[in-house]
Amino acid sequence: MQFKSELPPLQVALDLVDLPRAIEIAKEAVLGGATWVEAGTPLIKSEGMNAIRELRKNFPTLTIVADMKTMDAGSTEVEMAAKAGANVILILGVGPDSMIIDAVKAGKKYGVLVGTDLIATEDPVKRAVELEEMGVDIINIHVGLDQQVLNVDPVELVKRVSENCKKAKIAAAGGLNSETAVKAYEAGADIIIAGGTLYKSADPEQTARDIVKSLETGKPIKTDKFKKFNESELANAFDVVSTSNISDAMHRTGEMKGLKPVWNSEKPLKFAGPAVTVRTYSGDWSKPVSAIDNCEKGNVLVIDNCSSEIACWGGLATLSCKTKGVVAIVIDGAVRDVEEILKIGIPVYARSITPTAGEPKGFGEINAVIECAGRTVEPGDWIVGDENGIIVVPKNEAMEIANRAIDVKEREDRVKEEITRGTTLAKTIRLKDWELKK
């Protein structure tokens, strides 16, 4: 098989579980310039070789890729995919040498290309050289979904592998978009693979067109979609998503329970910031007020007041937070001075409202690990709130969770787009097919 031009082909990786949705998205991406269509591993596991047969039927002149992720029985799985209509079969580079060599022989027998995925290899460059010596046709530099959320970038590895491998073609995959695809190409990629960038897009045709144009012109096309965020961008990342998205990303955990916002419902309610924590006792407002001086711009003040019905917080404390740049106050206890708080305009969450305040006795701790509204909160944990409630994101997992939440939102946005075209949620996601079978 020969590449049609010097520019790398754009491969759309269909890492979905529903074949009709995958085919529809592929059709749109092909209209935008994708020429290689990949049955992703989730699609193959869900639909079997029928996924490859249907892609071949729908795209008879294009290159069909089967991402088998084979670790054993290489020749058997290459034969299966080839007979189903695939032109390229991807297996795992961490597999046994004997399996890879046998798969390469099967590829030659059936007239297909065999590629190896470097995901999870300990020394990718060394393994790439070994794989090339075994005769593989394509080496896939693949930053998987679970690495992308850690902000791992494939471009540098593409450069290192391409400098050491001269016979095999180099494929690049891992969150590439119209800004980053050209960087991977310049680093040495012969094939550009776009997965979520296309199958999560509301307009895969235009998204593919932008990627192709960036490759043709050699100029990145700026996009604010399908990007990953690093540690320094967490405030921006959490601003993109809802607490519902974060809850899904955290497997339905993280929620503070029983707290309600003191907020004007006419204004949007959204905040995110690292926690300054306070432990105090029923109605004792000394440590909560003192903790304001420990806050920096962008912090959320989180107060464990033992679910007290005596207020440890009010209008003057809220005003002090505004001068410090605190973005929200969360109290497992009571609050007062609601009218003043509403005028100040900082979100305050509390368990109850009362006119009665306690006394400043000075008991408690600042920046200790606390239990607040059913969640453990450590200083520096990210607190994200909106109309749905409040989520606590552990600081050591914040970048990963933020990026996973963005992935959740992007997938939902694609489903939303399909519903607006005239279908329903149940039909779009083939709900009956995925109900628990007894």
N, C-alpha and C positions, 0 to 999 in steps of 0.2 A: 504494500500500500504506500503510495506516495502522497506527501503533503502538497496541497494545491498551490500554495504560494509561500513566500518567505515569511509572511505574517503568521503568527501562531493561530491555529483554529481555536474558537471559543467552544468549550464543552459545558453543557448544562447538566449538572449533577442533580438528579431527581431523588433526593433523600426523603421521600415521602412514603406513606404506607398505603395510599389509595391510588390505584392505577388510573381511573378516569381523571382525577385531579392532576396527576402527573402528566398525562398525555396533553391535557388542555394547556398546562403551563409550558410544556415543551413546545407546543405549536406556536405559542406567543413568542417564546425566546428565539425560535428558529426564524420567525418573521423579522426579528431584530438582528439576525446575523449569526446565531449559534449554528454550527455545522456538525458538531459531535453531540450525541444525545446519550446520556449515561443512565442506565438503570442502577440507582444507588443501592447499597446493601439493604437498607430498610425495605425498599420496594421489592427486591428479590426475595427477602425473607417473608414478606407479606404475600406476594403474588406468585413466587416461583419463576420458572422459566417462561411462563406465560407473559410476564412483564416484558421480557426481551422480544418474544414473538409479536406482541402488540406494538412495541416501538418500531420493530422492523416493518410491520404492516403499515404503520402511519407515516414512517419516514424511510421509504424504500431506497432513496439515493444517498442518505446521510450515513455517517459513521456511527454505529451503535456500540456503546461501551457497556460491559457487564462488570460491575464492581463486586466481584465474588468474595474478596477478602479470604481467599483460600489458605488454609494451613496444612491440609492433608489431602490426599487423593487428587493431586494437581492435574494429572492428565485427564482424569475422569470429569472433573469440573470444567476444564477447558473444552473438552469434547461436548459436554452438555450445552454450554453457552454458545459455542460455535454453531452447533446444529440448530439452536433456537434462533440464530440470526445475528449474533454479535460479531463485530469486526475486531474488537479489542477486549481482552479479558484481563482484569486486574486481580493479582494475588498478593499475599503478604510477604514482604521482604524479610521478615523475621522467621519465616518458615524454614524447615530443613532444606539444606542444599539439594538433597536427593529429590525432594518434592518439586523444587523450582526447576531443576534441570529436566525432570520428566515433563513438567508443564510446558517448558520451552519446546521440547521435542513434539509434544502434542500440537502446539501452536503452529509449528512448521507443517505438520501433517495435515491440519485442517485449514491452513491458509489464513490464520488470524495472528494478530499481534498480541504478545503477552507482556503485560506491564507489572511491575512490582511496587507496592506501596511501602514507603519507608516509615510509616507510622510506628512508634514504639521501639524503633531500633536504637540501641545504646550509642553506637558510633555511626551516624548516617552516612558520612562521607566514605568511610572505610567499607561499609556494607554496600554502598552504591557501586564502588569499584569492583567488589566481588561479584555483584549481580550482573554487571556489564560483562565481566569475564565469563559468566555462565550463559550469556547469550540473550538476556532479556531485551526486548525492543524498547520499552519505556520504563523510566524510573520516575515514580510519582512522589514529589515532595509534598507531603500531606500533613498540614496542621489540622487535626481533627477538631470537632465541635467542642470537646471537653478541654482542648488546649487553647482554642480561640478565646474562650471566656477568661483565660489567664493572660490574654493579650500577647500570645506567642505569634510571631510574624514569620511567614515562610520565606521571605525574600532573601535574607542573608544566607540561608541554607541552600537556596537555589543557586546562588552565586558560587558557593563552595563546591557543590556537587558538579555543576557545569564545568568548573575549572579542572575537575579530575576525571570526568567521563566525557569521551569524545564520540563514541559510537551510538550509544543509546540516546533516544529522545528524552528530554526532561519535561515533565508535566508539573505544574504548580497549582496547589489547591489549599484553601484555608482563608475564607473570608475575603477573597479578592473582589474588588469593585472597580468602578471607573477611575478612582484615584490611585489604586495600588496595582492594578493589573499590568500597567505599562512598566512599573518598577520591576515586577517579576519577569517580564519579557526582557527588559534591559539587563537583568541579572543572568539571563541565559535560558529562560523557559521556552520550550518549543510548543507547548500546549498550555492554554490558560483554562483552568476549571473554575466555574462559578456555581456554587450550590445555593445556599440560602439567599445570596444576593439576588438570584433570579426566582427561586420558588417561593420566596416570601414577598416578592415585589407585587405591588398593586398593578404594575404595568411592566411585565417581563420583557415585552417587545422593546420599549423605550430603554429599559435598563440594559438589555443586551446591546442595543444600538450604541449607547454611550460607551460601553466597554470596548466595542469594536472600533468606534471612532477614536478613542484614546490610543488604541494600538496602532491605528493607521497614521495618526498625526504625531505619535510619540509624546503627546501632552496629556497629563492627567486631567480628568474632568471632575471638578469638585462636586462632592455629594455629601449630604448630611444624613444619609441612610446607610444602614448595614455597616456601621462603624463599631469598633471595640474601644472601650475606654480604659485608661490606666489609672493608677492610684491617685494621681494629682487631679483627675477629672471626675471624681466620684459625685460631687455635687451636681454637675451637669448630667451625669448618667442617671442619677436617681430622679432628676427633674423630668426625664423623658418618660418614665414609667409610672404606673399606679401601684398602690399597695397591693392590689389584687394580682398584678403581674409578679410582684416580689413574692407574695405568698405562694403562687404557683411554682416559682423558681426554687423556693425553699421547701417544696413538697408539703404545702399547706401548714407551715409552721411559722412562728415568729410574731404572732399577733398579740398585742396587749389587749386585755379583756376588761370590759365594764367602764371604759372612759368615754366621755362625751365632749365634743368641742364647744367652747365658748366662742362663737364666731357668727358673723353676719352672713347669712346664707346667700345673700346676693353677690358676694365676692367669692372667687375661686379659693379653695382651701388646699394648699400644698406647701410642704416644707420638707427639708432633709438636712441633717447635719450630725456631726459627732457629738456624743453625749458628754456632758458634765453631770455627774451623779451626786445625789444627796440622800442620806438616810437621816430621818428625824422622827420625832414621836408626836403623838396625837396633838395637833394644833400648835406645836412648837415651831415658830417661824424664824428663829434665829439663824440656824444653819442654812435654810433655803435662801434667805436674804443675803447672808454672807457669801454664799456660793456664786452670786452674781459677779463678784469681783474676781472670781476664778475663770470666768467665761471670756472667750474671745469671739470675734465676729464670726458668725456662721454656726455657732454651737447651739445645741438643744439642751435645755436644763431639765433633767429628769429627777423627780422627787418622790421618794418612798415615804409617805406620811401615814403608813399603817392603815390605809383605807378610812382614815378618820373623817368624821362629820363636822369637825371643828376646823375652820379655815386656817391654813398655814400660808396663804397667798392672797394678794389683792392688787389693787390698782397701782399703788406706789411701787411695789416690787416689779410689776409688769413694765411700768415706765422706765425704771432703772435698766431693765433688760433691753429696752429699745435703744437706749443710749449706748449700750455695749455691743449692739449688733446681734443679739441673740435672736434666732429665727423662730423659736417656739418654746413653750414650757409645758411639760407633761407631769401631772401630779396624781399619784394614787392617794387621793384624799379630797379635801374640800377647798373651794375657792369662793371669794366674795368680790364685791365691786364690779359686777358684770358690766354695767353701763360704761364705766371708765375703761375697762379692758377692751370693749368693743370699739371705743373711740381711738384707743392707742393702736389697735390693728395688728397685734401679734397673736398668732394662734395659741390658745391655752386649752389644754385638755385636762379634765378633772373627773373625779367620780361623782361629786355632788356639789351643789351650790348652797351657800348659807350666808346669812348676814353676820354670823358670830365668829370672831377670830380668837385664836389662842394667845399664849404669852411667849415672849422670847426667852426661853430657859437655857438654850445653848446646848441641849443634848444632841447627839448624832455625829455624823461624819460627812466629809466632802470628798468626792472622788474615790469612794469605796465601791466594791461590787455590791449591788443591791438587788432585791427582788421587788419588782414594780409591776402591778397589774398582771401578775401571772408569768412574767418573764424575768430571767436573769439579765441584768444590764451591767456591763463593765464600762468604765470610763473610756471614751473613744469609740464605742460601738456606734454604728450609724442608726439614727432614729428617723424614720420616714413616715409622714402622715398626710392624709388627704380625707375626703369625705367618707371613705370606706373605713377608716380607722388608722391604727398606728402599727408599724412593723419594726421590730428590732433586728438589725443585721449585724452579726458579730464582726468586729473590726478586721479580724484576720481573714475573713471570707468576703469582705465587702466588694472587692473588685470582681471576683468571680460571680457573686450573686447579682451584682448590678448588670453584668453582661448577659447572664442567664435570663434575667428579667426582661432585658431588651429583646432577647431572642423570643421569649414568650409573646411579647407585644407584637413583634414583627410577624410572627406566625398568625396571631389573631387578626392583624390588619389584613393579611391576605385572605383569610376566611371571610372577613367583613366585606372585602371587595367582591368576592364571589357571591355572597348573599345579595348584595346590591344589584347584581346582574339578573336577579329574578328567582333565586332559589331560597332554600331555608337552611338553618343550621343543621338540622338532622340529616337533610339530604346531602349537604355539602360534605360533611364529615362521615357519611355513611354510618350513622350511629348504630343502626340495627346490626350491622356486620361486626361491630366491636363491643356489643354488650356481652357481659360475662355469661358464658355458656355453662349450664349446670349438667 
